[in-house]
Amino acid sequence: MSTTLTPPPALGEGEKPQTGPSTRGGGSEPGGRNGGSGGGGRTGGGPDSIQRLIQRYKLGTWVGMGGIVMIFAAFTSALVVRKGMGDDWVSLDLPRILWVSTVLLLISSFTIEIARRRQRERTDPGVRQWLSFTLVLGALFLGTQYWGWRDLAAQGMYLSTNPSSSFFYVLTAAHGLHIFGGILALSYAVYRVWAPADWITQPAAIEATALYWHFMDGLWVYLFLLLLIWR
């Protein structure tokens, strides 16, 4: 047996969602994903309630990003001050793999933006594919970061070798940890796309994850330039 599900209107449209029953196994089930009142279905699945949920998810994301900005601003100040304190600062030859890391993250920002737009257009197969592609690119980014650490270790540059190498490891590790958090958020968004009839949480999860991922992309570009200039 198959379930016939009719998605609600696209975000931003003023039409009210239909509340007609969906057919399952020859019977009717009131309260489908469009916000019926019976059968244990979700309520409040119209465009207005979806928009409110998106705003709540985004607000939480903005608060989290504000804290991250403060952390890396403190790291930046410490790096600049420490470099000017003495003559023990030894410039690093940044691993070339970091250029690959940067390209991967820029591409991933592009793919998650496509997923976000596809979600708004209700093109479900495209959302799954582009979110999954972004997830893979994020994992590859972390892999290239680890490769960069191994490259430095092969040169005899470790966390405690000199202040320059210490800041490199700390900055890239801190950013990588937040990227890992983004991967977890991406995994949750992918799960919401695959969840049956989840047309309420899915848009909010994708919108908030895309916002966070774009932020992490921009943060990495900033850190990469900082390491190039102040190495």
C-alpha positions, 0 to 999 in steps of 0.5 A: 500500500502507498500513502498519498501525501500532498505537500503544503503550499510553498513558503511565503504563499498566502494560501491556507493548507488543505485539511483533507484526509489522506488515504492509507490502506483504504481507510482515511486518517484525519490529521495528516501533515497539513494540520488536521485535528485527529489521528495524532497528526501534527497541528499548525502546519500552515505557512505561518507556523512553519515561518515561526519555527524557522525564525526560532531555529535561526534565532538560536543559530545566530546566538550560537554564532555570536558566541563563536565570533567572540571565541575566535576574536579572542584567539585572533587578539592573542595571536597578534599580541603574542607574535609581537611579544618576542623573537621566538616566533617561527613562521610556518610553511602552511601545508598546501592541502589547506588550499584543497580544504578551502576549495572543498568548503567553498563548494559545500557552501554552494551545495547547501545553498542549492539544497536550501533553495530546492527545499523552498521549491519542494523539490524533495529528491534534489534536497536529499542529494544536495544535502548529502553531497554537502555532508560528504564535502564536510567530512572531506574537509575534516580529512584534509585538515587532519592531513595538514596536521600530519604534514606539519608533524612530518616537518617536526612542527607540533603543538608545543614547538613554537608559538606559531605552530601552537596557534595553527593547531589551536585555530584549525582544531577549534574550527574543525570542532565547529565543522563537526558540529555542522556535520551533526546538524547536516545529518539531522537535516538529512534525517528530517528530509527522509522523515515521512510527512515531516513538512514542519520541522524540515524547512526550519532544520535546513534553513538554520543548518544552511545559515550555520554552514555559510558562517563556518565557510566564511570563518574558515576563509578568515582563518586561512587568510589570518594564518597566511598573513600572520604565520 
